[in-house]
Amino acid sequence: LNFPGATGNYNGCLNLGLIAEDVIRPLLGQPMSSRLPATTSTRILLVIWLLFTLIIGTIYRSNLTAFLTIPKYPARPETLQSMISVGAM
């Protein structure tokens, strides 16, 4: 993996911290860094990863919103028999 930086080239060195940052940032909804892959195969992998994180992030946020906004109340007793069975009387 060769990520050219803003100040130059990394000379083919793998910097695991930068790679981990580029992988985790889309999961947290952060913008991508200015370092872009140089090869076509890595760009395709990046696009697949970004689509995956977009789908997973959207599903997680929508489920979290639904969980926090829809209250879970116990079923109300509607008849006298159901009130007796619940123990309300």
N, CA, C and O atoms as CSV, one atom per row, in Angstrom:
chain,resi,resn,atom,element,x,y,z
A,1,LEU,N,N,0.844,-1.177,0.000
A,1,LEU,CA,C,0.000,0.000,0.000
A,1,LEU,C,C,0.878,1.225,0.000
A,1,LEU,O,O,1.766,1.369,0.840
A,2,ASN,N,N,0.631,2.089,-0.926
A,2,ASN,CA,C,1.433,3.287,-1.037
A,2,ASN,C,C,0.502,4.484,-1.011
A,2,ASN,O,O,-0.183,4.754,-1.998
A,3,PHE,N,N,0.465,5.201,0.091
A,3,PHE,CA,C,-0.375,6.369,0.242
A,3,PHE,C,C,0.479,7.625,0.127
A,3,PHE,O,O,1.227,7.935,1.054
A,4,PRO,N,N,0.393,8.356,-0.980
A,4,PRO,CA,C,1.141,9.601,-1.056
A,4,PRO,C,C,0.533,10.630,-0.124
A,4,PRO,O,O,-0.681,10.834,-0.146
A,5,GLY,N,N,1.331,11.272,0.682
A,5,GLY,CA,C,0.850,12.260,1.630
A,5,GLY,C,C,0.863,13.651,1.047
A,5,GLY,O,O,1.236,13.839,-0.111
A,6,ALA,N,N,0.456,14.639,1.844
A,6,ALA,CA,C,0.413,16.023,1.382
A,6,ALA,C,C,1.820,16.578,1.195
A,6,ALA,O,O,2.026,17.464,0.365
A,7,THR,N,N,2.784,16.074,1.949
A,7,THR,CA,C,4.143,16.598,1.859
A,7,THR,C,C,5.061,15.734,1.016
A,7,THR,O,O,6.211,16.107,0.783
A,8,GLY,N,N,4.591,14.608,0.563
A,8,GLY,CA,C,5.459,13.747,-0.239
A,8,GLY,C,C,4.984,12.322,-0.234
A,8,GLY,O,O,3.794,12.052,-0.070
A,9,ASN,N,N,5.905,11.418,-0.411
A,9,ASN,CA,C,5.590,10.010,-0.538
A,9,ASN,C,C,6.079,9.283,0.715
A,9,ASN,O,O,7.087,9.659,1.313
A,10,TYR,N,N,5.343,8.234,1.101
A,10,TYR,CA,C,5.752,7.432,2.255
A,10,TYR,C,C,6.796,6.383,1.875
A,10,TYR,O,O,7.213,5.591,2.720
A,11,ASN,N,N,7.217,6.371,0.626
A,11,ASN,CA,C,8.240,5.447,0.129
A,11,ASN,C,C,7.865,3.992,0.345
A,11,ASN,O,O,8.736,3.168,0.626
A,12,GLY,N,N,6.601,3.662,0.221
A,12,GLY,CA,C,6.163,2.282,0.316
A,12,GLY,C,C,6.095,1.743,1.730
A,12,GLY,O,O,5.808,0.558,1.905
A,13,CYS,N,N,6.343,2.546,2.739
A,13,CYS,CA,C,6.302,2.081,4.125
A,13,CYS,C,C,4.851,1.948,4.576
A,13,CYS,O,O,4.007,2.787,4.261
A,14,LEU,N,N,4.584,0.896,5.305
A,14,LEU,CA,C,3.254,0.700,5.863
A,14,LEU,C,C,3.201,1.339,7.238
A,14,LEU,O,O,3.878,0.889,8.162
A,15,ASN,N,N,2.413,2.369,7.377
A,15,ASN,CA,C,2.204,2.999,8.657
A,15,ASN,C,C,0.857,2.504,9.178
A,15,ASN,O,O,-0.191,2.977,8.737
A,16,LEU,N,N,0.879,1.565,10.102
A,16,LEU,CA,C,-0.347,0.907,10.554
A,16,LEU,C,C,-1.293,1.875,11.251
A,16,LEU,O,O,-2.509,1.694,11.203
A,17,GLY,N,N,-0.753,2.890,11.893
A,17,GLY,CA,C,-1.616,3.878,12.543
A,17,GLY,C,C,-2.445,4.643,11.539
A,17,GLY,O,O,-3.637,4.864,11.753
A,18,LEU,N,N,-1.830,5.050,10.448
A,18,LEU,CA,C,-2.562,5.780,9.409
A,18,LEU,C,C,-3.563,4.884,8.700
A,18,LEU,O,O,-4.658,5.325,8.352
A,19,ILE,N,N,-3.196,3.635,8.487
A,19,ILE,CA,C,-4.117,2.696,7.848
A,19,ILE,C,C,-5.317,2.438,8.756
A,19,ILE,O,O,-6.455,2.420,8.286
A,20,ALA,N,N,-5.077,2.239,10.040
A,20,ALA,CA,C,-6.177,2.022,10.984
A,20,ALA,C,C,-7.075,3.252,11.048
A,20,ALA,O,O,-8.297,3.132,11.130
A,21,GLU,N,N,-6.470,4.424,11.011
A,21,GLU,CA,C,-7.256,5.652,11.028
A,21,GLU,C,C,-8.142,5.753,9.791
A,21,GLU,O,O,-9.307,6.137,9.893
A,22,ASP,N,N,-7.605,5.415,8.633
A,22,ASP,CA,C,-8.386,5.474,7.400
A,22,ASP,C,C,-9.496,4.436,7.369
A,22,ASP,O,O,-10.510,4.639,6.702
A,23,VAL,N,N,-9.323,3.329,8.077
A,23,VAL,CA,C,-10.355,2.284,8.113
A,23,VAL,C,C,-11.456,2.645,9.108
A,23,VAL,O,O,-12.628,2.376,8.846
A,24,ILE,N,N,-11.105,3.243,10.234
A,24,ILE,CA,C,-12.069,3.497,11.301
A,24,ILE,C,C,-12.842,4.800,11.092
A,24,ILE,O,O,-13.995,4.896,11.511
A,25,ARG,N,N,-12.238,5.797,10.457
A,25,ARG,CA,C,-12.901,7.087,10.280
A,25,ARG,C,C,-14.276,6.982,9.629
A,25,ARG,O,O,-15.211,7.600,10.138
A,26,PRO,N,N,-14.461,6.237,8.535
A,26,PRO,CA,C,-15.810,6.165,7.951
A,26,PRO,C,C,-16.832,5.500,8.867
A,26,PRO,O,O,-18.014,5.837,8.816
A,27,LEU,N,N,-16.397,4.567,9.699
A,27,LEU,CA,C,-17.323,3.924,10.629
A,27,LEU,C,C,-17.858,4.904,11.659
A,27,LEU,O,O,-18.980,4.748,12.139
A,28,LEU,N,N,-17.064,5.913,12.002
A,28,LEU,CA,C,-17.464,6.900,12.992
A,28,LEU,C,C,-18.096,8.130,12.368
A,28,LEU,O,O,-18.433,9.078,13.078
A,29,GLY,N,N,-18.263,8.134,11.055
A,29,GLY,CA,C,-18.885,9.258,10.388
A,29,GLY,C,C,-17.959,10.434,10.176
A,29,GLY,O,O,-18.423,11.547,9.926
A,30,GLN,N,N,-16.672,10.215,10.271
A,30,GLN,CA,C,-15.687,11.276,10.072
A,30,GLN,C,C,-15.312,11.359,8.602
A,30,GLN,O,O,-15.419,10.365,7.883
A,31,PRO,N,N,-14.868,12.540,8.136
A,31,PRO,CA,C,-14.465,12.652,6.732
A,31,PRO,C,C,-13.172,11.891,6.459
A,31,PRO,O,O,-12.350,11.687,7.352
A,32,MET,N,N,-13.014,11.482,5.221
A,32,MET,CA,C,-11.800,10.779,4.820
A,32,MET,C,C,-10.621,11.743,4.819
A,32,MET,O,O,-10.795,12.950,4.651
A,33,SER,N,N,-9.443,11.211,5.006
A,33,SER,CA,C,-8.247,12.036,4.948
A,33,SER,C,C,-7.916,12.358,3.492
A,33,SER,O,O,-8.537,11.825,2.574
A,34,SER,N,N,-6.950,13.217,3.295
A,34,SER,CA,C,-6.610,13.629,1.933
A,34,SER,C,C,-5.737,12.603,1.222
A,34,SER,O,O,-5.461,12.752,0.031
A,35,ARG,N,N,-5.295,11.560,1.935
A,35,ARG,CA,C,-4.483,10.517,1.312
A,35,ARG,C,C,-5.387,9.562,0.542
A,35,ARG,O,O,-6.301,8.967,1.113
A,36,LEU,N,N,-5.135,9.420,-0.733
A,36,LEU,CA,C,-5.923,8.514,-1.555
A,36,LEU,C,C,-5.027,7.412,-2.103
A,36,LEU,O,O,-3.843,7.647,-2.343
A,37,PRO,N,N,-5.568,6.217,-2.305
A,37,PRO,CA,C,-4.769,5.109,-2.829
A,37,PRO,C,C,-4.269,5.401,-4.246
A,37,PRO,O,O,-4.917,6.113,-5.014
A,38,ALA,N,N,-3.119,4.844,-4.571
A,38,ALA,CA,C,-2.514,5.098,-5.873
A,38,ALA,C,C,-2.927,4.064,-6.921
A,38,ALA,O,O,-2.946,4.376,-8.112
A,39,THR,N,N,-3.254,2.847,-6.505
A,39,THR,CA,C,-3.558,1.797,-7.477
A,39,THR,C,C,-5.067,1.626,-7.631
A,39,THR,O,O,-5.836,1.956,-6.728
A,40,THR,N,N,-5.475,1.111,-8.773
A,40,THR,CA,C,-6.896,0.935,-9.068
A,40,THR,C,C,-7.534,-0.099,-8.155
A,40,THR,O,O,-8.663,0.093,-7.703
A,41,SER,N,N,-6.840,-1.183,-7.878
A,41,SER,CA,C,-7.418,-2.228,-7.026
A,41,SER,C,C,-7.664,-1.707,-5.610
A,41,SER,O,O,-8.663,-2.062,-4.984
A,42,THR,N,N,-6.775,-0.883,-5.112
A,42,THR,CA,C,-6.955,-0.314,-3.775
A,42,THR,C,C,-8.095,0.693,-3.775
A,42,THR,O,O,-8.820,0.810,-2.787
A,43,ARG,N,N,-8.257,1.416,-4.868
A,43,ARG,CA,C,-9.381,2.355,-4.963
A,43,ARG,C,C,-10.709,1.617,-4.981
A,43,ARG,O,O,-11.677,2.065,-4.366
A,44,ILE,N,N,-10.764,0.491,-5.678
A,44,ILE,CA,C,-11.992,-0.315,-5.702
A,44,ILE,C,C,-12.294,-0.851,-4.305
A,44,ILE,O,O,-13.444,-0.839,-3.867
A,45,LEU,N,N,-11.275,-1.315,-3.615
A,45,LEU,CA,C,-11.448,-1.787,-2.241
A,45,LEU,C,C,-11.937,-0.652,-1.342
A,45,LEU,O,O,-12.787,-0.872,-0.480
A,46,LEU,N,N,-11.416,0.547,-1.532
A,46,LEU,CA,C,-11.845,1.699,-0.747
A,46,LEU,C,C,-13.309,2.026,-1.010
A,46,LEU,O,O,-14.047,2.326,-0.071
A,47,VAL,N,N,-13.742,1.974,-2.257
A,47,VAL,CA,C,-15.139,2.251,-2.594
A,47,VAL,C,C,-16.058,1.204,-1.968
A,47,VAL,O,O,-17.113,1.546,-1.434
A,48,ILE,N,N,-15.668,-0.056,-2.029
A,48,ILE,CA,C,-16.467,-1.120,-1.409
A,48,ILE,C,C,-16.553,-0.907,0.096
A,48,ILE,O,O,-17.622,-1.076,0.683
A,49,TRP,N,N,-15.442,-0.537,0.727
A,49,TRP,CA,C,-15.426,-0.293,2.168
A,49,TRP,C,C,-16.310,0.900,2.524
A,49,TRP,O,O,-17.040,0.847,3.514
A,50,LEU,N,N,-16.259,1.967,1.742
A,50,LEU,CA,C,-17.078,3.143,2.028
A,50,LEU,C,C,-18.568,2.835,1.869
A,50,LEU,O,O,-19.382,3.305,2.664
A,51,LEU,N,N,-18.933,2.049,0.850
A,51,LEU,CA,C,-20.330,1.649,0.705
A,51,LEU,C,C,-20.786,0.778,1.873
A,51,LEU,O,O,-21.898,0.938,2.376
A,52,PHE,N,N,-19.925,-0.140,2.300
A,52,PHE,CA,C,-20.237,-0.995,3.449
A,52,PHE,C,C,-20.451,-0.154,4.701
A,52,PHE,O,O,-21.424,-0.360,5.426
A,53,THR,N,N,-19.551,0.795,4.962
A,53,THR,CA,C,-19.689,1.620,6.162
A,53,THR,C,C,-20.900,2.537,6.071
A,53,THR,O,O,-21.526,2.830,7.090
A,54,LEU,N,N,-21.242,2.996,4.874
A,54,LEU,CA,C,-22.439,3.814,4.713
A,54,LEU,C,C,-23.687,3.017,5.067
A,54,LEU,O,O,-24.563,3.518,5.772
A,55,ILE,N,N,-23.774,1.792,4.588
A,55,ILE,CA,C,-24.948,0.948,4.855
A,55,ILE,C,C,-25.026,0.583,6.341
A,55,ILE,O,O,-26.078,0.721,6.964
A,56,ILE,N,N,-23.917,0.121,6.897
A,56,ILE,CA,C,-23.914,-0.284,8.317
A,56,ILE,C,C,-24.182,0.913,9.227
A,56,ILE,O,O,-24.936,0.793,10.193
A,57,GLY,N,N,-23.582,2.054,8.934
A,57,GLY,CA,C,-23.804,3.253,9.749
A,57,GLY,C,C,-25.236,3.733,9.688
A,57,GLY,O,O,-25.791,4.151,10.704
A,58,THR,N,N,-25.846,3.681,8.514
A,58,THR,CA,C,-27.236,4.097,8.371
A,58,THR,C,C,-28.170,3.154,9.119
A,58,THR,O,O,-29.101,3.601,9.788
A,59,ILE,N,N,-27.928,1.869,9.009
A,59,ILE,CA,C,-28.758,0.890,9.733
A,59,ILE,C,C,-28.622,1.088,11.238
A,59,ILE,O,O,-29.623,1.074,11.955
A,60,TYR,N,N,-27.401,1.271,11.722
A,60,TYR,CA,C,-27.187,1.441,13.159
A,60,TYR,C,C,-27.874,2.711,13.665
A,60,TYR,O,O,-28.564,2.674,14.684
A,61,ARG,N,N,-27.695,3.827,12.968
A,61,ARG,CA,C,-28.288,5.077,13.423
A,61,ARG,C,C,-29.815,5.034,13.377
A,61,ARG,O,O,-30.470,5.575,14.268
A,62,SER,N,N,-30.385,4.404,12.362
A,62,SER,CA,C,-31.847,4.335,12.287
A,62,SER,C,C,-32.415,3.434,13.378
A,62,SER,O,O,-33.448,3.754,13.966
A,63,ASN,N,N,-31.754,2.317,13.653
A,63,ASN,CA,C,-32.220,1.448,14.739
A,63,ASN,C,C,-32.066,2.122,16.095
A,63,ASN,O,O,-32.924,1.965,16.963
A,64,LEU,N,N,-30.987,2.867,16.287
A,64,LEU,CA,C,-30.790,3.580,17.547
A,64,LEU,C,C,-31.853,4.655,17.727
A,64,LEU,O,O,-32.385,4.824,18.824
A,65,THR,N,N,-32.165,5.379,16.662
A,65,THR,CA,C,-33.199,6.404,16.727
A,65,THR,C,C,-34.555,5.781,17.047
A,65,THR,O,O,-35.297,6.305,17.878
A,66,ALA,N,N,-34.877,4.677,16.401
A,66,ALA,CA,C,-36.149,4.012,16.671
A,66,ALA,C,C,-36.210,3.495,18.099
A,66,ALA,O,O,-37.255,3.578,18.745
A,67,PHE,N,N,-35.106,2.964,18.595
A,67,PHE,CA,C,-35.081,2.435,19.955
A,67,PHE,C,C,-35.258,3.547,20.979
A,67,PHE,O,O,-35.932,3.353,21.991
A,68,LEU,N,N,-34.664,4.706,20.731
A,68,LEU,CA,C,-34.720,5.790,21.708
A,68,LEU,C,C,-36.002,6.610,21.618
A,68,LEU,O,O,-36.360,7.270,22.593
A,69,THR,N,N,-36.703,6.595,20.499
A,69,THR,CA,C,-37.893,7.435,20.363
A,69,THR,C,C,-39.203,6.692,20.568
A,69,THR,O,O,-40.205,7.327,20.896
A,70,ILE,N,N,-39.241,5.393,20.392
A,70,ILE,CA,C,-40.475,4.636,20.571
A,70,ILE,C,C,-40.447,3.997,21.951
A,70,ILE,O,O,-39.655,3.085,22.191
A,71,PRO,N,N,-41.302,4.462,22.865
A,71,PRO,CA,C,-41.289,3.899,24.218
A,71,PRO,C,C,-41.869,2.487,24.240
A,71,PRO,O,O,-42.732,2.139,23.434
A,72,LYS,N,N,-41.389,1.706,25.154
A,72,LYS,CA,C,-41.871,0.327,25.321
A,72,LYS,C,C,-42.711,0.268,26.598
A,72,LYS,O,O,-42.186,0.118,27.702
A,73,TYR,N,N,-43.994,0.386,26.423
A,73,TYR,CA,C,-44.903,0.306,27.558
A,73,TYR,C,C,-45.481,-1.099,27.644
A,73,TYR,O,O,-45.666,-1.761,26.623
A,74,PRO,N,N,-45.765,-1.556,28.858
A,74,PRO,CA,C,-46.437,-2.857,28.964
A,74,PRO,C,C,-47.863,-2.748,28.425
A,74,PRO,O,O,-48.445,-1.664,28.383
A,75,ALA,N,N,-48.405,-3.877,28.020
A,75,ALA,CA,C,-49.766,-3.900,27.472
A,75,ALA,C,C,-50.762,-3.469,28.543
A,75,ALA,O,O,-50.686,-3.906,29.691
A,76,ARG,N,N,-51.695,-2.607,28.151
A,76,ARG,CA,C,-52.718,-2.138,29.085
A,76,ARG,C,C,-53.821,-3.180,29.211
A,76,ARG,O,O,-54.225,-3.783,28.217
A,77,PRO,N,N,-54.295,-3.387,30.397
A,77,PRO,CA,C,-55.454,-4.276,30.535
A,77,PRO,C,C,-56.700,-3.570,30.009
A,77,PRO,O,O,-56.977,-2.436,30.399
A,78,GLU,N,N,-57.439,-4.215,29.147
A,78,GLU,CA,C,-58.612,-3.604,28.513
A,78,GLU,C,C,-59.928,-4.044,29.152
A,78,GLU,O,O,-60.908,-3.300,29.121
A,79,THR,N,N,-59.959,-5.234,29.724
A,79,THR,CA,C,-61.209,-5.741,30.307
A,79,THR,C,C,-61.014,-5.980,31.790
A,79,THR,O,O,-59.890,-5.949,32.291
A,80,LEU,N,N,-62.092,-6.212,32.478
A,80,LEU,CA,C,-62.037,-6.488,33.914
A,80,LEU,C,C,-61.284,-7.787,34.175
A,80,LEU,O,O,-60.518,-7.881,35.134
A,81,GLN,N,N,-61.498,-8.783,33.328
A,81,GLN,CA,C,-60.808,-10.067,33.495
A,81,GLN,C,C,-59.297,-9.897,33.346
A,81,GLN,O,O,-58.529,-10.483,34.109
A,82,SER,N,N,-58.869,-9.103,32.372
A,82,SER,CA,C,-57.427,-8.890,32.203
A,82,SER,C,C,-56.835,-8.075,33.349
A,82,SER,O,O,-55.671,-8.266,33.701
A,83,MET,N,N,-57.624,-7.165,33.941
A,83,MET,CA,C,-57.129,-6.410,35.106
A,83,MET,C,C,-56.947,-7.327,36.308
A,83,MET,O,O,-56.001,-7.167,37.079
A,84,ILE,N,N,-57.846,-8.279,36.467
A,84,ILE,CA,C,-57.749,-9.230,37.580
A,84,ILE,C,C,-56.540,-10.140,37.387
A,84,ILE,O,O,-55.821,-10.448,38.338
A,85,SER,N,N,-56.324,-10.572,36.123
A,85,SER,CA,C,-55.197,-11.467,35.867
A,85,SER,C,C,-53.857,-10.757,36.024
A,85,SER,O,O,-52.869,-11.395,36.387
A,86,VAL,N,N,-53.799,-9.471,35.764
A,86,VAL,CA,C,-52.569,-8.709,35.950
A,86,VAL,C,C,-52.310,-8.442,37.420
A,86,VAL,O,O,-51.161,-8.299,37.836
A,87,GLY,N,N,-53.374,-8.374,38.207
A,87,GLY,CA,C,-53.232,-8.119,39.633
A,87,GLY,C,C,-53.468,-6.661,39.980
A,87,GLY,O,O,-53.009,-6.184,41.018
A,88,ALA,N,N,-54.175,-5.955,39.125
A,88,ALA,CA,C,-54.434,-4.542,39.365
A,88,ALA,C,C,-55.567,-4.340,40.367
A,88,ALA,O,O,-55.716,-3.256,40.932
A,89,MET,N,N,-56.348,-5.364,40.582
A,89,MET,CA,C,-57.471,-5.202,41.518
A,89,MET,C,C,-57.333,-6.154,42.665
A,89,MET,O,O,-58.180,-6.170,43.559
